[in-house]
Amino acid sequence: MFAVMRPDHHPDRALWRDGAIIVILALAPAIGVGIARFSYSLLLPDMRASLGWSYAAAGFMNTVNAAGYLIGALAAAGAIRRIGESRAIFYGSLVCVIALALSAASGNFLVLSAARLAAGVGGAIAFVGGGVAAARLSQRHPAHAAFLLSLYYIGPGIGIVLSGLAAPLLLAALGPGSWWIVWGALAAVTGVLCLLLIVARTGTGAGDPAKMHVRAPLAPMRLVLASYCIFSVATIAYMTFMIAWLVNAGAGALVQGAFWTCLGLGGVASPFLWSWMLAGARGGRAIALLTAITFVAVMVGLFADGRALQFLSAFGFGSVLLAVVAGTTAFVRRNLSPAAWPSGVGAMTVAFGLGQMIGPVLSGAITDAAGDLLVGLIASAGLLVLAAALAAAQRDLSPVSFR
């Protein structure tokens, strides 16, 4: 199904070719993260009203998805070793498509939980496989490596834009209780994107070696791993409940769709805004600064007086969110040997998945206790300050750490 690409001796042609492959690979996180994971926030208000969920129950549904993501992240390196990068990317994405279709088939809490779990597993395996492939392809072009790697992380932004254009308008047109139809429509969209992944050629297949067996050293990376986990706790609360907060503030379908689309467009713009920072910084400094900017973007969104500032907040949040994700892979690529990349990217994804398990339930529980969604969002955003401090203290690994 996937073939190995031969080196091209023309540097410009090779650069454009590898860049195009990375953009196609970005469809995997568009499916597994941008749509299968994050579009839940767009459907949450209608699902809560139709199914009678509390905020804690709504948060639990994202926690189940995060648990699947954690399982998938733990299994990703082994899956890549057994079936190869390309098949891991494709079949992981296909599981997400099937899970979205299942979400349209039932309003039963257990069925929906199972679908969210499966989407998390498939999305994480595809995400890690694509991240490793993008890191390896970008390594061929040292002068452009940071930008090329960042291109992979436009994927969630693409998915967010697609769902932001479709879901609110469909919900408004079809009326209350139509959330299941929207899940079906998103399953159809992701099915098309999944088929496009077939043309991606990443160059590694099953049984490619021995190279896949090296385990990344976690202890020297503990500060950036802890920072990324806490960052995930804070940002998933924003992603899960910000649309519900806008609805409570009187925002209609057009405003919801515009806000979500601005967030996605920020993600798509991320490589052009922040890749220079990833290229120049050492240790966790770039991640720390981007995390601090994320805090500012969240606070502007919560306290902005006017839609324009809210939309600017969404754009800024989307751009720095995905820049931080790209920054963790850049840290792995810079500090570990290629043989340890699957394990290193997998460890980062585990940290992210663990944070996403905690975030929605924590924010939902605080909201239910306080009776005010704003309190839960502010409490979660405050964790970004701690995440930035931890990342700032992370240094690059010494060569001894990863031999």
C-alpha positions in Angstrom: 0.0 0.0 0.0 2.8 2.4 0.8 6.1 2.6 -1.1 9.6 3.8 -0.1 10.6 7.1 -1.7 14.0 7.4 -3.3 16.2 10.3 -2.5 15.9 13.2 -4.9 19.2 14.9 -5.8 17.5 18.2 -6.6 17.3 20.0 -3.1 14.4 22.3 -3.9 12.4 19.5 -5.4 13.1 17.2 -2.5 12.2 20.0 -0.1 8.8 20.6 -1.8 8.2 16.8 -2.0 8.8 16.1 1.6 6.8 19.2 2.6 3.9 18.0 0.6 4.1 14.5 2.2 4.1 16.1 5.7 1.0 18.2 4.8 -0.8 15.0 3.7 0.3 13.3 6.9 -1.2 16.2 8.8 -4.6 14.8 7.8 -4.1 12.2 10.5 -4.2 14.6 13.4 -6.9 16.5 11.5 -9.0 13.4 11.8 -8.0 12.1 15.2 -7.5 15.4 17.1 -9.1 18.2 15.3 -12.4 16.4 14.5 -12.7 13.1 16.5 -11.5 14.8 19.7 -12.1 18.5 19.7 -15.4 18.7 17.7 -17.1 17.2 20.8 -17.0 20.7 22.3 -19.2 22.0 19.5 -21.8 19.3 20.1 -21.6 19.3 23.8 -24.3 22.0 24.5 -26.8 20.1 22.4 -25.8 16.7 23.8 -26.1 18.0 27.4 -29.5 19.5 26.8 -30.8 16.4 24.9 -29.3 13.7 27.2 -29.5 15.5 30.5 -25.8 15.4 31.4 -24.1 17.4 34.2 -20.9 19.3 33.5 -19.0 16.5 35.3 -20.7 13.9 33.1 -19.8 15.9 30.0 -16.2 16.2 31.2 -16.1 12.5 31.8 -16.8 11.8 28.2 -13.7 13.7 27.2 -11.8 11.9 30.0 -12.8 8.6 28.4 -11.4 9.8 25.1 -8.2 10.9 26.8 -7.9 7.5 28.4 -8.1 6.0 25.0 -5.5 8.5 23.8 -3.2 7.5 26.7 -3.6 3.8 25.8 -2.9 4.5 22.2 0.2 6.6 23.0 1.6 3.7 25.2 0.9 1.2 22.3 2.1 3.5 19.5 5.8 2.6 19.4 5.0 -1.1 19.4 2.4 -0.7 16.7 4.9 1.3 14.5 7.5 -1.4 15.0 5.1 -4.2 14.0 3.2 -2.7 11.1 5.2 0.3 10.1 4.6 4.1 10.3 2.3 4.3 7.3 -0.1 1.6 8.3 -0.2 2.8 11.9 -1.2 6.2 10.6 -3.8 4.9 8.2 -5.4 2.3 10.4 -5.3 4.5 13.5 -7.2 7.2 11.5 -9.7 4.6 10.2 -10.6 3.6 13.8 -11.4 7.3 14.4 -13.7 7.4 11.4 -15.6 4.3 12.6 -15.8 5.7 16.1 -17.4 8.9 14.8 -20.0 6.8 12.9 -20.7 4.9 16.1 -21.3 8.2 17.9 -24.0 8.9 15.5 -25.7 5.6 16.1 -26.7 5.9 19.7 -27.4 8.2 22.6 -26.5 5.6 25.2 -23.9 6.8 27.6 -21.9 3.5 27.5 -22.0 3.3 23.6 -20.8 6.9 23.3 -18.1 6.3 25.9 -16.9 3.3 23.9 -16.8 5.4 20.7 -14.8 8.1 22.5 -12.4 5.6 23.9 -11.8 4.0 20.5 -11.3 7.4 18.9 -8.6 8.2 21.5 -6.7 5.0 20.9 -6.8 5.3 17.1 -6.0 9.0 17.2 -2.9 8.6 19.4 -1.4 5.8 17.3 -1.9 7.8 14.1 -0.6 11.0 15.8 2.6 9.4 17.0 3.2 7.6 13.7 2.8 10.8 11.8 4.9 12.8 14.2 7.8 10.3 13.9 7.5 10.3 10.1 7.4 14.2 10.0 10.4 14.4 12.3 12.4 12.0 10.0 11.4 13.8 6.8 12.2 17.2 8.2 15.6 16.0 9.3 16.6 15.7 5.7 16.5 19.5 5.4 18.3 21.0 8.4 17.9 24.6 7.3 14.1 24.2 7.2 13.6 21.4 9.7 11.6 23.4 12.3 9.2 24.8 9.7 8.7 21.4 8.0 8.0 19.7 11.3 5.5 22.5 12.3 3.6 21.8 9.1 2.5 18.4 10.5 0.9 20.2 13.4 -1.5 22.3 11.2 -3.5 19.1 11.1 -5.6 19.7 14.2 -6.2 23.2 12.9 -7.5 21.9 9.6 -9.9 19.5 11.5 -11.0 22.3 13.8 -11.8 24.6 10.8 -13.8 21.9 9.0 -15.8 21.1 12.1 -16.2 24.7 13.0 -17.7 25.5 9.6 -20.0 22.4 9.6 -21.2 21.6 13.1 -22.7 24.9 14.4 -24.5 25.6 11.1 -25.9 22.0 10.9 -27.1 22.2 14.6 -28.8 25.6 13.9 -30.4 24.3 10.7 -31.6 21.0 12.1 -32.6 22.2 15.6 -32.3 20.8 19.1 -31.4 17.1 19.4 -29.7 16.9 16.0 -26.2 16.3 17.5 -26.2 12.6 16.2 -26.7 13.8 12.6 -23.7 16.1 12.9 -21.6 13.2 14.2 -22.6 11.3 11.1 -21.7 14.2 8.8 -18.3 14.5 10.5 -17.8 10.7 10.0 -18.3 11.2 6.3 -15.8 14.1 6.2 -13.1 12.1 8.0 -13.7 9.1 5.8 -12.7 11.2 2.8 -9.6 12.5 4.6 -8.7 9.0 5.6 -8.7 7.9 2.0 -6.3 10.7 1.1 -3.8 9.3 3.6 -3.2 6.3 1.4 -1.1 8.4 -1.0 1.3 9.4 1.8 4.7 7.6 1.5 6.8 7.8 4.7 9.5 5.4 3.9 9.3 2.9 6.8 7.6 -0.4 6.9 7.0 -3.2 9.3 10.1 -4.9 10.5 12.3 -1.9 9.8 14.3 -2.5 12.5 16.1 -2.7 15.3 16.1 1.1 15.1 12.6 1.1 16.6 13.7 -0.7 19.8 15.5 2.1 21.5 13.7 3.5 24.6 13.9 7.3 25.3 15.3 8.3 28.7 12.5 9.8 30.6 14.2 11.1 33.8 16.3 13.8 32.0 13.0 14.9 30.2 10.9 15.0 33.4 10.5 18.8 33.5 9.2 19.1 30.0 7.0 16.0 30.4 5.5 17.5 33.6 5.0 20.9 31.9 3.3 19.3 28.9 1.0 17.3 31.1 -0.1 20.4 33.1 -0.4 22.4 29.8 -2.7 19.7 28.6 -4.9 19.8 31.8 -5.4 23.5 31.3 -5.9 23.7 27.6 -8.4 20.8 27.3 -10.7 22.5 29.8 -10.7 25.5 27.5 -11.3 23.3 24.4 -14.1 21.3 26.1 -16.1 24.1 27.8 -15.3 27.4 25.9 -18.2 26.9 23.5 -20.6 26.1 26.4 -19.3 29.3 28.0 -20.1 31.3 24.8 -23.6 29.7 24.6 -24.2 30.7 28.2 -23.2 34.2 27.3 -25.8 34.3 24.5 -23.6 33.4 21.5 -25.6 32.0 18.5 -24.5 29.4 16.0 -22.7 31.9 13.8 -20.6 33.2 16.6 -19.8 29.7 17.9 -18.8 28.6 14.4 -16.7 31.8 13.8 -15.0 31.4 17.2 -14.1 27.7 16.5 -13.0 28.5 13.0 -10.7 31.3 14.2 -9.2 28.8 16.6 -8.5 26.4 13.8 -7.1 29.0 11.5 -4.7 29.9 14.3 -3.5 26.3 14.2 -3.1 26.4 10.5 -1.1 29.7 10.8 1.1 28.3 13.6 4.1 27.3 11.5 4.3 30.7 9.9 4.1 32.5 13.3 6.2 30.4 15.6 8.5 27.9 13.8 11.3 30.5 14.0 11.1 30.2 17.8 11.3 26.5 17.8 14.3 26.6 15.5 16.3 29.0 17.7 15.5 28.1 21.3 17.2 25.4 23.4 15.9 23.4 26.3 12.3 24.2 27.1 12.5 27.9 26.7 10.4 28.1 23.5 7.7 25.8 25.1 7.7 28.0 28.2 7.2 31.3 26.3 4.5 29.8 24.1 2.7 28.4 27.2 2.8 31.9 28.8 1.3 33.3 25.6 -1.4 30.6 25.8 -2.3 31.9 29.3 -2.7 35.4 27.9 -4.9 34.2 25.0 -7.2 32.3 27.4 -7.6 35.2 29.8 -8.3 37.6 26.9 -11.0 35.2 25.7 -12.6 35.0 29.1 -12.6 38.7 29.9 -12.7 40.3 26.5 -15.3 43.0 25.9 -16.5 42.3 22.4 -16.5 39.6 19.8 -13.5 40.8 18.0 -11.2 40.3 21.0 -12.8 36.9 21.6 -12.1 35.8 18.0 -8.5 37.2 18.3 -8.2 35.1 21.5 -9.3 32.0 19.7 -6.9 32.6 16.8 -4.0 33.2 19.2 -4.9 30.2 21.4 -5.0 27.9 18.4 -1.7 29.1 17.0 0.2 28.7 20.3 -1.5 25.4 21.3 -0.2 23.7 18.2 3.1 25.4 18.4 3.6 23.9 21.9 2.7 20.5 20.6 5.2 20.9 17.7 7.8 22.2 20.3 7.7 18.9 22.2 8.4 16.9 19.1 11.2 19.4 18.2 12.6 18.8 21.6 12.6 15.0 21.0 14.1 15.4 17.5 16.9 17.7 18.8 17.8 15.7 21.9 17.3 12.0 21.0 18.8 9.8 18.3 16.3 8.8 15.5 16.1 5.3 17.0 14.5 6.8 20.1 12.0 9.1 18.4 9.0 6.8 18.5 9.5 6.2 22.2 10.2 9.9 22.8 7.2 11.2 20.8 5.1 8.5 22.5 6.2 9.7 26.0 5.2 13.2 25.1 1.8 12.0 23.8 1.3 9.9 27.0 1.9 13.1 29.1 -0.5 15.0 26.9 -3.1 12.2 27.2 -2.8 12.0 30.9 -3.4 15.7 31.2 -6.4 15.5 29.0 -7.9 12.8 31.2 -7.6 15.0 34.3 -8.6 18.4 32.7 -12.2 18.0 31.7 -13.3 16.3 34.9 -11.3 18.7 37.1 -12.8 21.7 35.4 -16.3 20.2 35.3 -16.2 19.4 39.0 -15.0 22.9 39.9 -17.7 24.3 37.7 -20.4 22.1 39.3 -19.2 23.0 42.8 -19.0 26.8 42.1 -22.1 26.9 40.0 -20.2 29.1 37.5 -18.4 27.8 34.4 -16.1 30.9 34.4 -14.6 29.8 37.7 -13.7 26.4 36.3 -12.1 27.9 33.3 -10.1 30.4 35.3 -8.8 27.7 37.7 -7.7 25.6 34.8 -6.0 28.5 33.0 -4.0 29.3 36.2 -2.1 26.0 35.7 -0.5 27.4 32.6 1.7 29.6 34.8 3.1 26.5 36.5 3.5 24.7 33.2 5.5 27.6 31.8 7.8 27.7 34.9 8.6 24.0 34.6 9.3 24.2 30.9 11.6 27.1 31.4 13.7 25.0 33.8 14.2 22.2 31.3 17.6 22.0 29.7 18.7 20.1 26.6 19.9 16.6 27.3 23.6 15.8 27.5 24.8 13.2 24.9 25.3 10.7 27.7 21.6 10.8 28.5 20.5 9.2 25.2 23.3 6.9 24.1 
